[in-house]
Amino acid sequence: MSSNILTQNDIQFVDYKDVDLLRQFMNPHGRIVSRKKTGLTAKQQRGVEAAIKRARFMGLLPYIQK
C-alpha cells in the first residue's frame, strides 16, 4: 500500500486550482519536490507537476520564493 497524500485522501485527479494541496509538493524555495521525497507514483508525480506548472502560469503559485 502506498502511504502518500493522494492515496490517503483518495484523490484521483490533481486540480491546478487546489493551491493548498499543491503547496505540499513544493519546498520553501518554490521548487517541485522529487518523487523520492513525496512517495508518489510516476503517474501521480506527472499529474502534480503538470498542475503546479499550470497554476504557476495562471498566477496562482509563484515560480520562486525569496
C-alpha positions in Angstrom: 0.0 0.0 0.0 1.2 3.5 -0.8 1.3 5.9 2.0 1.3 9.1 0.0 -1.1 12.1 0.4 -3.0 11.5 -2.7 -3.8 7.8 -2.0 -4.7 8.5 1.7 -7.2 11.2 0.7 -8.5 9.2 -2.3 -7.6 11.9 -4.8 -7.7 10.7 -8.4 -7.2 14.0 -10.2 -5.0 16.8 -9.0 -6.6 20.2 -9.9 -4.4 23.2 -10.5 -6.9 25.3 -8.5 -6.2 23.4 -5.3 -3.3 25.5 -4.3 -3.2 24.2 -0.7 -2.6 20.7 -1.9 0.0 21.7 -4.5 2.0 23.7 -1.9 2.6 20.4 -0.1 4.6 19.2 -3.1 6.8 22.3 -3.2 9.8 23.2 -1.0 10.1 26.5 0.8 12.0 27.9 -2.2 9.2 27.1 -4.6 10.7 24.1 -6.3 8.8 20.9 -7.0 9.8 18.1 -4.6 11.1 14.9 -6.2 9.3 11.6 -6.2 11.7 10.1 -3.7 10.6 12.6 -1.1 6.9 12.7 -1.9 6.4 8.9 -2.3 4.1 9.4 -5.2 3.8 7.0 -8.2 5.2 8.1 -11.5 1.7 8.9 -12.9 0.8 10.9 -9.8 4.0 12.8 -9.9 3.4 13.8 -13.5 -0.1 15.0 -12.6 1.2 17.0 -9.7 4.0 18.6 -11.8 1.6 19.5 -14.6 -0.9 21.0 -12.1 1.9 23.0 -10.4 3.2 24.3 -13.7 -0.4 25.2 -14.8 -1.0 27.0 -11.5 2.2 29.0 -11.9 1.2 30.0 -15.4 -2.2 31.1 -14.2 -0.6 33.2 -11.4 -1.9 31.0 -8.5 1.5 29.9 -7.4 4.9 31.7 -7.5 7.8 30.5 -9.7 10.2 31.2 -6.9 10.2 32.2 -3.2 12.7 34.5 -1.7 
